[in-house]
Amino acid sequence: MQKVTANYVYFYHKNFPKKTTPPLKKLLLQKCQKEFETSPAAPPPTTLEEEEIRNRQLERNNGVPQFLGALFLHGLISEKIIHYCLCTLLTNFEIDLLKFAALMTLIGHSLDHPKAKILMDAYFVKIDVMSQNKNLPMRIRFKLIDVLDLRRNHWQSSKKLMPPPPVKSDIHKQSNVQEGR
């Protein structure tokens, strides 16, 4: 019985049409590259609707580096591609620097190894210089300083998460417990 099944599988496999479409991974990487390389260079909005469309495009474009970082962490993108992205984002443009900081925060711990030491050191020398640039907005400079601090702390966040503020019902429960009710 198994011999017949094996022959059937061979016959079926032999006559099965060849793949004509590229694999999903290749399509995904091509789409990511296209999205990463296109920047929203639209004219200033004149109406509220145009401004909303422009803001949506900016939000969409800001998520691409984080998506690429997630793909890298899952082994779908090579380190060479990520270094290309980081070099591309390390410019004097505010939006690019925000993307760089988000991407480096996400994947910096995976990139910081002895083989990539020269590149990582070069990134952080440039970040250090940019973080002291008074022409950049404070928000951007603080983001870059946060990335510098993250590397100094061996990619462990030094910021402690604060517990959420108590809800009114929790406050009433605590006061009832204190009063002995």
C-alpha positions as CSV (number, residue, x, y, z in Angstrom):
1,M,0.0,0.0,0.0
2,Q,2.8,2.4,0.8
3,K,4.5,1.7,-2.5
4,V,1.4,2.8,-4.4
5,T,1.1,6.0,-2.3
6,A,4.8,6.8,-2.8
7,N,4.4,6.4,-6.6
8,Y,1.3,8.6,-6.6
9,V,3.1,11.3,-4.6
10,Y,6.0,11.1,-7.0
11,F,3.7,11.4,-10.0
12,Y,1.7,14.2,-8.4
13,H,4.9,16.1,-7.5
14,K,6.4,15.6,-10.9
15,N,3.4,17.0,-12.7
16,F,2.8,19.8,-10.2
17,P,3.3,23.2,-11.8
18,K,6.5,25.1,-10.9
19,K,6.3,28.2,-8.7
20,T,6.0,31.3,-10.8
21,T,5.6,33.8,-8.0
22,P,8.4,34.8,-5.7
23,P,8.3,33.5,-2.1
24,L,6.5,35.5,0.5
25,K,9.7,36.5,2.3
26,K,11.0,38.1,-0.9
27,L,7.7,40.0,-1.5
28,L,7.7,41.2,2.0
29,L,11.3,42.5,1.8
30,Q,10.6,44.2,-1.5
31,K,7.5,46.0,0.0
32,C,9.4,47.0,3.1
33,Q,12.3,48.4,1.0
34,K,9.9,50.4,-1.1
35,E,8.1,51.8,1.9
36,F,11.4,52.6,3.7
37,E,12.9,54.4,0.7
38,T,9.8,56.5,-0.1
39,S,9.6,59.5,2.0
40,P,6.5,61.6,2.3
41,A,7.6,64.8,0.4
42,A,4.2,66.3,0.0
43,P,3.5,70.1,-0.4
44,P,2.2,71.8,2.7
45,P,-1.4,71.1,3.3
46,T,-4.0,73.8,2.5
47,T,-7.1,72.2,4.0
48,L,-7.8,70.2,7.1
49,E,-8.5,67.1,5.0
50,E,-5.1,67.3,3.3
51,E,-3.4,67.8,6.6
52,E,-5.1,64.7,8.0
53,I,-4.0,62.7,4.9
54,R,-0.4,64.0,5.4
55,N,-0.4,63.1,9.1
56,R,-1.6,59.5,8.3
57,Q,1.2,59.1,5.8
58,L,3.7,60.3,8.3
59,E,2.4,57.8,10.9
60,R,2.5,55.0,8.4
61,N,6.0,55.8,7.4
62,N,7.1,56.0,11.1
63,G,6.0,52.4,11.7
64,V,8.2,51.0,8.9
65,P,11.5,51.0,10.8
66,Q,9.9,49.4,13.8
67,F,8.4,46.7,11.5
68,L,11.8,46.1,9.9
69,G,13.3,45.8,13.4
70,A,10.7,43.2,14.3
71,L,11.5,41.3,11.1
72,F,15.2,41.4,12.0
73,L,14.6,40.1,15.5
74,H,12.7,37.2,14.0
75,G,15.6,36.4,11.5
76,L,13.8,37.5,8.4
77,I,16.1,40.4,7.6
78,S,19.9,40.3,7.5
79,E,22.1,42.5,9.7
80,K,23.5,44.1,6.6
81,I,20.0,45.4,5.6
82,I,19.5,46.8,9.1
83,H,22.9,48.6,9.1
84,Y,21.9,50.1,5.7
85,C,18.6,51.3,7.3
86,L,20.4,52.8,10.3
87,C,23.0,54.6,8.1
88,T,20.2,56.0,6.0
89,L,18.2,57.3,9.0
90,L,21.2,58.9,10.7
91,T,20.7,62.3,9.1
92,N,19.9,65.8,10.4
93,F,16.2,65.4,9.7
94,E,14.1,65.2,12.8
95,I,11.8,62.5,11.5
96,D,14.7,60.3,10.5
97,L,16.4,60.7,13.9
98,L,13.1,59.7,15.6
99,K,13.0,56.6,13.5
100,F,16.6,55.9,14.1
101,A,16.1,56.1,17.9
102,A,13.0,53.9,17.8
103,L,14.8,51.3,15.7
104,M,18.0,51.3,17.7
105,T,16.0,51.0,21.0
106,L,14.2,48.0,19.6
107,I,17.2,46.1,18.1
108,G,20.3,47.6,19.6
109,H,20.9,44.8,22.0
110,S,21.0,42.3,19.0
111,L,23.4,44.5,16.9
112,D,25.9,45.3,19.7
113,H,28.3,42.5,19.3
114,P,32.1,42.3,18.6
115,K,31.7,41.9,14.8
116,A,29.7,45.1,14.5
117,K,31.6,47.1,17.1
118,I,33.1,49.5,14.6
119,L,29.8,50.3,13.1
120,M,28.0,50.6,16.4
121,D,30.8,52.8,17.8
122,A,30.5,55.1,14.7
123,Y,26.7,55.4,15.2
124,F,27.1,56.3,18.8
125,V,29.9,58.9,18.2
126,K,27.6,60.6,15.7
127,I,24.6,60.3,18.1
128,D,26.7,61.9,20.8
129,V,27.6,64.8,18.6
130,M,24.0,65.3,17.4
131,S,22.7,65.1,21.0
132,Q,24.7,68.2,21.8
133,N,23.5,70.1,18.7
134,K,21.5,73.1,19.9
135,N,19.8,73.4,16.5
136,L,17.9,70.2,17.0
137,P,14.7,70.3,19.1
138,M,15.0,69.2,22.7
139,R,12.7,66.3,22.1
140,I,15.0,64.8,19.5
141,R,18.1,65.5,21.6
142,F,16.5,63.7,24.6
143,K,15.6,60.7,22.4
144,L,19.2,60.4,21.3
145,I,20.4,60.8,24.8
146,D,18.0,58.0,25.9
147,V,19.6,55.7,23.2
148,L,23.1,56.6,24.4
149,D,22.1,55.8,28.0
150,L,20.5,52.6,26.9
151,R,23.8,51.4,25.4
152,R,25.8,52.5,28.5
153,N,23.4,50.4,30.6
154,H,24.0,47.3,28.4
155,W,20.6,47.7,26.7
156,Q,18.8,47.6,30.0
157,S,16.3,50.4,30.6
158,S,17.1,52.5,33.7
159,K,13.7,54.0,33.7
160,K,11.5,52.5,36.4
161,L,7.8,52.1,35.4
162,M,5.6,53.9,37.8
163,P,2.5,52.1,39.1
164,P,-0.8,53.5,37.8
165,P,-2.5,56.1,40.0
166,P,-5.1,54.6,42.3
167,V,-8.7,54.5,41.2
168,K,-11.4,56.1,43.4
169,S,-12.7,52.8,44.5
170,D,-9.2,51.7,45.6
171,I,-8.9,54.9,47.7
172,H,-12.3,54.3,49.4
173,K,-11.2,50.7,50.1
174,Q,-8.0,51.9,51.7
175,S,-9.8,54.5,53.8
176,N,-12.3,51.8,55.0
177,V,-9.5,49.5,55.9
178,Q,-7.7,52.2,57.9
179,E,-10.9,53.1,59.7
180,G,-11.4,49.5,60.6
181,R,-14.6,48.8,58.6
